């Protein structure tokens, strides 16, 4: 027959009667064997914890050299992984709640305990602490893996950009026939395709690099006063050709006397181009409205509304995740990595703002960006 597992218990208690009662309860419990070490003072308990490993601690909060929740916190500080059950003569729900919030696994009132309660409390305390530590370790591992992924993407993207820049530069020289004509002329078309494809790939790599920097915490903002009217005009001109090809109309609705926004100009431009680009890409006909205004709350609100295919409410969270793309008959017609929306959301969040999506399948999508009040320079006006 297998001998029961021995559980090492540290009892921190200065009352001889309570010590004797706890010892008898643990001896009478046949579910396991308990190895009990008794300390009557906190200093003795801390010394014991420094010299030995225990499965659980039963702790009285009132000791000759310590009292109250300080006893709990000092033991936890010494051994964060140790499960602790409070044995108290005080039937105070608030103290019990505070003890559990501080990390105690259970709170037993003296005189109310008996063999089954004591044994069950010890067993549950050990199990709960083990589960808590496993969860904490899993979370730590996940954070480390996420950070490693972001660092890998950042390093990889940086290494890929160097040769791509060379490909684009030399392809451009040849396409422009800078050092003489190319024969046969058909090669010019091929080189133009190489140049365009390399540029497209570079844009993807830049997006990956940007989102990796944000997620790894290495992205920094270069802030200045940004005129949102001028920014909308610039980005609209950049997308006008593509919109015209698809028969779309870009319409700006700007609040008169719009104040500047204190932000990273390149980031704001990237946000607007990404959102406008998505609207153009997924709208077959109609108009796209770009609105900017200062809300009553003082926030600056930017909205891009299209009349495109729309997104199901259950899928909105997916498109806001990196590389999250929806597979349907319409979206499969378009290239993309699924980085535009999540990158825009991260850049908005880096400014302390929020990005939200309102959409209905078949009726279009509106993306709403809110920049906080303290970034709106209300004492100035811009175009």
N, C-alpha and C positions, 0 to 999 in steps of 0.2 A: 504494500500500500504506500502511495506517495505521501511524504510528509508535507503538511501545509506550509505554504510560503511564509517566511519570516518578514514582518513589516517593522522597520525601524522607526520608532516614535520618539520625538523630543517633547517632553511635557514641561512647559514653563509655568510653574505654579509654586507659590510660597506657603500655601496653607496645607499642613500635614494631613488634615482630614480629607481634603479634596484630592490630594495625591493618593492616599490610601484607597479612596473610592474609585478613582480612575484606574488604578492598578488592578483592583478586584474585577472591575467591569471588563477590562481587556483580557484578564486571565480566564474569565468565565465565558468569553466568546470563543466558540469552537471553530469558527469559520477560518481563522488564521492564527498564526503564532505572532505575538507582538514582543519586540525587544524594546523595552522602555528605558529611556535615560531622562532623569529628573533634574531640573535646574530651578533653584528658588529665586534667582535674581537674573535680570536681563543680561548683565555682564557675563555671568556664567554661561547663559544660553548662547551668546555671541561667540564665546570662546569654544564651546562645544561644536557649534556650527562651523567654526574655522578648522576644527580638527577632524571632523567626521561628516559623513553623508547620511542624511535622514530621508525617509520616505514621506513623512508628514510631521507637522508640529501642532501640538495642542497648547494654546497660549491663553493665559489669564492676562487681561489688560492692566490689572492693578498689581504692581510689584513694588518691593521696597525701593528700588532704584529707577523705576519708570512707571508711568500711569497713562491710561487712556490710549487713544489711537496711535500715539507716538511709539508705544511698544510694538505695535504691528508694523509701522513704517520702518523702524530701525531693523527689525528682523528681515523684512522684505529687502531692504537695501543691502543687507549682508548676504542674503541668499535669494535672489529673485525667482529662482526656479522651484523653491520649496512650497508645497501646498500647506496652507495654514487654516486651522479651525480654531475659532475663538471660543474659549470657555469663560463665561462671565456670570457674575452674580447679579448683574444688572439686566432686568427685562425691559430694555428700552429699544423700541422699534427703530428710532432714528439712529441710534448708535449702531445697531445691527446693520441698517442700510448703509451707513457711512463706511463701516468696516468692509462690507462686501464690495462697495464701490471702489475702495482702496486696494482691493485684491484678495481679501480673505475668501476662502471657498465656502465657509459655513459659519454660523453663529449659534452656539448652544448655551442655553441658560442653565446654570448649575441648579441641581435639584429637580430638573425636568428631564434629565438625561437618564437612559437606562441602557442595558447592554446592546440591544438591537439598534437603538438610535446612534450610540457611539460608534459601533462597527460600521453602520451604513454611512455615517457622516465621513469617517476616515476613508472608506472605499471610494465614495463619490468625490471627495476632495482630491484624492490622487488622480482619479480618472479625469475630472474636469480640468485640473492643472495640466495634465498631460495633453489633453485636447487643445487647451489654450496655447501651450508651447508649440504643439505641432502646427496649429493655425498660424501662429506668429512666424515660425520658421518658414512655412510655405509662402506667406506673404513677403517675407524678406527675400526668399529665393526668387519669387516672381518679380519683385522690384529690381533685383540684381540682373535677372535675365532681360528685363525690359531695358535697363540702362545699358547692358552689354549690346543688345540689339541696336539701340539708338547709336551707340558709339561705333558699332560695326558699319551701320548704314552711312554715318557721317564720314568715316574714313574711306569706305568703298567709293562713295560718291565723289569725294575729293580726288581720289586717284583716277577715277574714270574721266573727270572733267578735263584733265590736262591733255591726254591724247585726243579727246573729242574736239577741244579748241583748235588743236593743230589740224585735224581733219577738215574742220569747217573753214579755217583760214586758208589752207592750201587749195581746197576745193573752190573757194570763192575766187582766188587768183586765177585758177585755170578756167573757170566758167567765164570770167570777164576777159579771158585771153590777154592777160596783162603783158606777157612776154612773147606774144605772137599768136597767129591763128591756129586753130585746132582742126585737123582733118582725120577722118571724115567728120562732118558737122554733127552727126548723130551722137558723137561722144559728148558734146556739150549738153545734150538733154540728159544723158546718163549721169554726168557730173552734177548737173543741177538737182537731180533726184538724190544723189549722194549728199549734197550740201543740205537739202531740205530735211532729209531723214536724220542726218547728224544733228541738225538744229533741233528737231523734234525730240530726239533722244537726250540732248543736253537739257532741254526744258524739263523733261521728266526727272533727270538726275538732280537738277537744281531744286525741284519740288521735294524730292526725297531727302536731300541735304537739309533743306529748310525745316522740314517736319522733324527730322532726326535731331537737329540742333534744339528745337523747341522742347522736345520730349526729354532730352538729356540735360536741359537747363542751361545750355551754353549760348542760347540766342539772346542778343541784346538789342534794344531799341535805340535808334538815332532820331531823337524827337525834335520837332520844330513846329511852327505854325503852318498848318496846311489849309489852303483855300479849297473848300470842297466843291464849289461851283466850277473852278478851273479844273480840278481833278476829274469831275464827272465829264467835262467837255473833252479832256485829253483821252480818257479811256473810251469814250463813245466814238471818237475819231478812229482809235485803233481797231475797234470792233465793227466800224461802219461798213467796211468792204464785205466782211463775212456776212453781216446781217442783210445787206443788199442782195447778195447772191441767193439768200434763202427767202427773199421777199418780205423781210421783217422791217419794222419801223422802230427806231430807238427814240423814246420820248423822255425828256428830262422835266421833272416837276420839282423845282427848287424853291424853298422858302425865300422870299425877298429879304435882303440884308443879312444873309446867312453869316454867322460868325465863323472864324477859323477854328480848326480842331488841332489841339496840341497832340501830335502823334508822329509816328515814323512814316514819312511820306512814301517811301518805297513799299512799306508793308500795306498802307492804305491803298496804294495803286494796285498792288498784287491782289488784295481782297476784292477790289472792284472789278478788275479784269477777270479774275476767276469766276466771280458770280455772274458777270455779264456773259462771259464765254459759255458757261453752263446754260444760261437762259437761251442764248442763240443756238447752241448745239441741240437742245431738246425742244425747240419750238419750230413747228413746221410752217406756221403762218400767223399773221396778226402783228401785235405790237409788244414791245418790252418797255416798261415804265421804270425809270430810275428816279426815286424820290429822296430828298434830303431835307430834314427839318429839325428844329429844336422843339422837343416835347415840353409839356407843362412841367414835367419833373426836372427839366434842365438838361436832360440827356440829349445827345445828338442821335437822331434816328435816320438810318439809311435803309431804303427798301428797294429791292429789284423784283418786279412782278412780271411774269410771263404768262402766255396763254398756251403753254406746251402740254406735254403728255401727263404731267403731274406725278405725284408720288403717293402711294398708299400710306396711311398714317402709321401702320405697323412697320414700314420700311424706312422711316425717317432716321431712326437711330443708326441703321446700317450705313446709310450714305454719309453720315458724319464720322464714321470710323475710317482710318487710313486703309486704302485699297478696297473699301466697301463699294461694290457696284451691284446694281440690280439687273437681273437677267430677264429681259422681256423682248418682245419682238421689235420694239422701238430702240431701246438702249443698245442692243447688239449691233445696230447699224453704225455706231460711233466708237471711235478710238478713245482711249483714256485709261488712266491708272486708278481713278477713284481718289485722287489726292486733292483735287481742287477745293471741295467743300470742307473736308477736315482740316486742310492747311489754313483756309480762310478762318475757320472757327478758332484754331489755335492762335492765329495772329490777332484776332479780335480779343480773345481771352488775355493775351499778353498785354493788351492795353487796358485790361480791367473791364472789358465789355462782354456782351453776350451775342450769340448768333442763334436765331430761331428760324424754323421752316414751317410755313403754313401751306398745305397743299391738298389737292383733291384730284384723284385720277380722272383724266379727261378734261379737267377745267383749269389746269395751270398751277404754278407754284409762286409763292412770294417768300423771299428770304429777307428777314428783318435783322439788321445789325444795330445794336445800341452801344454807343460810347458813353462812358460815365460823365456826369455833370462837371466834374473837376477838370475835364479835358476840353471843355467848350470855353473858348476865350471870348466871353460875352462883352468884354470892354473894347473889342476890336471888330471890324467888319472886313469881309473879303468877298471877292467876286464869286 
